Amino acid sequence: MYHLNWRPVIQHFDLLWHGLLFGLGLALLSLAVGCIIGIFGAFGRVYGGKPVRTAITAYTEFVRNIPLLLIIYCVYYGLGIMKITILDNVWSFIFALSFYSGAYLTEVFRAGILAVPVGLIEAGKAIGLTPRQTMQNVTIPLTFRIVLPSLSNTFIGLFKDTSLASAISVPELTYGAMRINVETWRILEVYATVAVLYLIACYALAGVLRMLERRFVMVK
């Protein structure tokens, strides 16, 4: 009969804690880069010419229909095969996760842009704003307020996706659990602890992000 023993988990808890914080950092940085990709992609799809719209649509459809783990492997091992060594495993994962999130955020921001009331854009034009000023002072700020709930959900999703970084030895939470398992073989206890840590972290993030939404989200 299997007897639970939590002592090894307690002794190595620092690996899990540091991995949790590192995973949050990975998700936050990837979200920031993904937002940059997404906002440019969204404006390209809404206002760009046909070649631009076609290229962005191909990107979003391709990325959203293949597994994230496959993208991670392609980036990490593909760059190595091509003798591109400027990215280590951590930055390769950030690049892959940003590339992945950018496809989804392109559609999120596109929906936000289309949801901006036309009357506000017309008001910007009426007071003499150029198209660029209208975009900077009206469209983009309102778009971010509209899509804030979706950004919150995306951030939580990306945080959970960081568990895949263990496949290329990035020292996040799941990789820390794997290291403890190799040393102690207390698999059930370790993964139960990891599940609780993910649960607590995601609920805490959701609570903080919902507070931000109530403060900044656009009320129709």
PyMOL commands that set and color helices and strands:
alter all, ss='L'
color gray80, all
select helices_A, chain A and resi 7-11+13-47+50-64+68-81+89-115+118-126+131-168+173-184+187-216
alter helices_A, ss='H'
color red, helices_A
deselect
rebuild
show_as cartoon
